[in-house]
């Protein structure tokens, strides 16, 4: 959770149109789901990201808790997690699908926030940055998983 908060807080690129920011914290939100499962993924992703939002003065930290929590939860769902009886390729595919769905849920969650709170222009303008952030999170989580956990398994 602390790692999510620190990486999210340190690596921020403001997006003035949406009054938010792009960050690299999704790497560890998705990794937490992969490595620790859905419950821990939810808590680590939600709480770590919300703490970073509070420290950054972002007013929708409670939405961030839910959206990033769902992202971590999705990445940790049992049908996306590592299974020792499957091949390395099969496991990589499971993690790939999990990270794509997790990142898409994050982008959709913030899209809904912007649609409800602001307007369609802000909602649609948030999609690109959030999809980029989600893709970076998915790629980064795979790299870290393969360099740490997966290296020990195989």
N, C-alpha and C positions, 0 to 999 in steps of 0.2 A: 504494500500500500504506500509506504514511504517512497519507494522507487518510482511508482506511478506519479505521485504528487511532485517529486523533485524534477523528474524528466519533463513533465507537463509544464511546470512553472518555468524551468530554465529555457526550454526550446520552444518559445512562442513566436509566432508570426501573426500580427494583428490582421484581422479582416474588417476594416472600418464599415463596410456596407452592412454587414450582419452584426456588428458590435461584438464580435467574438474573436477567436484566434485559432490558428492551426498549430498543432503541437505533435510531438513524437511519443506522447504518453500511451497512445493506443498500442504501441509495440508491446508494452508490459501488461496492458489490460488483456490483450489476446493471449500473450504468453502465459499469464496467470490462469486463464481458462484452460489452455492446453495442458499445463503442468499440474495444476492443483484441482481441476474440476470445476463444475458449474457454480457450486455454492461459494467457494473461495473466489472464483472469477468474478462473481457478482459483487461480493463485498469489496475485494481489492480494487476492481475497476471503478465501482461507484464511489467508494469513500476516498480513494486516492485522487481521483479526478475532481471530486467535489472540494476536497481540501485545497487543491491547486486553484480552483475557481474562486474560493473564498479569499485566498492569499492574493489573487490577481484582481479582486474587486468585481468579478463577473457576477451579476445579480441572479442568474438562473442556475446557481449551484445545485439546487434541489432537483432540477430537471436533469442536470449533468449526472447526479447520483443515479437516477433511474436509467438514463440512456446508456451511460458507460457501464452500469451494472448489468444491463441486458446484453451489452456487447460481450462482457466477460463471461456471462452465463452461457450465451450461445456458443462461444468458442469452447466451452467446457462440457457441452452436452455429450453423453456417452457414445453416440454414434459418430462423433467427430474426434474422440480422444484416441490416443495410442492404444493398440492392442498387441500384446507380445506374440500372439499366435498368427498374426498377419505379416505379410512381407513388408519390406521397407517401402516399396512403391505404393502398396495399398495404404499403409499408414500415412505416407506423405499426401496421398489423395484425400484421405479423411481430414487431415489437418488443413489442407488447402480449402476444401469445401467449408469447413468450420470457420476459417478466418474470413472467407468471402461473405458468408452469411452474417457473421458478427459485424463486419465493417459496413455492410449494407443496412443492417438494423440501426447502427449508430447514425449513418447519414439520414435514414428515414426518420429517426427520432428527432434529430435537430431540424429536419425539414418541417415536421409537424409543429414543433415549437415555434418556428418562424412564421409558419402559416397562421397559427392561432394568435400569437402575440403581436406580430408585426403585420406583414402583408405578403402577397404573392411574389412581389419583386424580391424581397429579402429571402423568402423561402427558396425560390429558384436560384438565387445567387449564392445561397449557402450550399447547394448540392455539389458544385464543382470542388470547392475547397474541402468539404467533408469527405467526398469520395477519394480525393488525393490523400488526405490524412488517413483514411481507412486502408487504402492500398499500401501506404508506407507502413502502417501498423501491421498489416498482414505479412508483408515481405520481411520486415524486421523481426517479427515474432518467429517466423520460419527460420531465419538465419540464426537467431539466438537458440531456438530449440535444437536445431541441427548441430550447433557448435557445442552445446552443453549436454542436454538430456539425451538426445538421440545418439550422440557420440558414445555415451556410456552404455547405451542399450545394445548397439550393434558392435 
